[in-house]
Amino acid sequence: MVQNSKCYDLEERTFKFAEKVRSFVKKLPKTLTNIEDGRQLINSSGSTGANYIEANESFSKKDFAMRIKICRKEAKESRYWLKLVEANSETLERERNELIQEATELTKIFGSMVEKSK
């Protein structure tokens, strides 16, 4: 019962991360680079949670570990795109830093899960 609760919490956390990223991207200045980088950011942030859901439905320990590695990769990629987008205000800069922090924490969580699955 406790494990399901933890799975649900991380599923919810990755969902909220993707949701916050989408809200953030909508507020960015509409420059060519922000549009392209924003697309990449939206894809990687959503993929983090989608792959975690798939990991929870995995068929084997090996499959689980592979999908968690993908989650870690997508969280790292999200952090990369967050660093590249151009925020034009103090408010957006603060929001970006919070999202970078969340992407970093998710990367560490998934990294720990990879280690524990060995």
MOVENFEN-V241224 format. One record per residue. OMEGA is omega in whole degrees, -180 to 180 (* if undefined). D_CENTER is the distance of its C-alpha to the mean C-alpha in Angstrom with 1 decimal. Layout:
BEGIN
OMEGA;D_CENTER + OMEGA;D_CENTER
END
This chain:
BEGIN
-180;25.4 + -179;23.4 + 177;21.0 + 178;20.3 + 179;19.6 + 178;17.0 + -179;15.4 + -179;15.5 + 180;14.1 + 174;10.9 + 179;10.8 + -179;11.6 + 179;9.1 + 176;6.0 + 180;8.5 + 178;9.3 + -180;6.1 + 179;6.4 + 180;10.0 + 177;10.2 + -180;8.7 + 178;11.4 + 179;13.9 + -177;13.5 + 179;14.0 + -176;17.0 + -176;18.6 + 174;18.4 + -176;21.8 + 174;22.4 + 180;23.1 + -178;23.0 + 179;20.4 + 179;18.1 + -180;18.5 + 180;17.7 + 178;14.8 + 176;13.5 + 180;13.7 + 180;11.7 + 178;8.9 + -180;9.2 + -176;9.3 + -180;6.5 + 178;4.0 + -180;6.6 + 178;7.1 + -179;4.6 + -180;6.6 + 179;9.6 + 176;10.0 + 176;10.0 + 178;12.7 + 178;14.5 + 179;14.5 + 179;16.2 + -175;18.7 + -176;19.4 + -177;23.0 + 178;23.4 + 180;22.1 + 178;21.7 + 178;19.7 + -178;17.4 + -180;17.0 + -179;16.3 + 177;13.5 + 175;11.9 + 177;12.4 + 177;10.6 + 180;7.5 + 180;8.1 + -179;9.0 + 177;6.1 + 177;4.0 + 179;7.5 + 177;8.0 + 179;5.8 + 179;7.9 + -179;10.8 + 177;10.9 + 179;10.6 + -177;13.5 + -177;15.4 + -177;15.6 + 176;18.8 + -176;19.0 + 179;22.6 + 179;23.0 + 180;22.7 + 179;20.8 + 178;18.2 + 178;18.1 + 179;17.6 + 178;14.8 + 180;13.0 + 176;13.8 + 179;12.4 + 176;8.9 + 178;9.4 + 180;10.6 + 177;7.8 + 178;5.4 + 179;8.7 + 178;9.4 + 177;6.6 + -180;7.9 + 179;11.3 + -179;11.1 + 176;10.3 + 178;12.9 + 179;15.3 + 178;15.0 + 180;15.9 + -179;18.8 + -178;20.0 + -179;20.1 + *;22.6
END
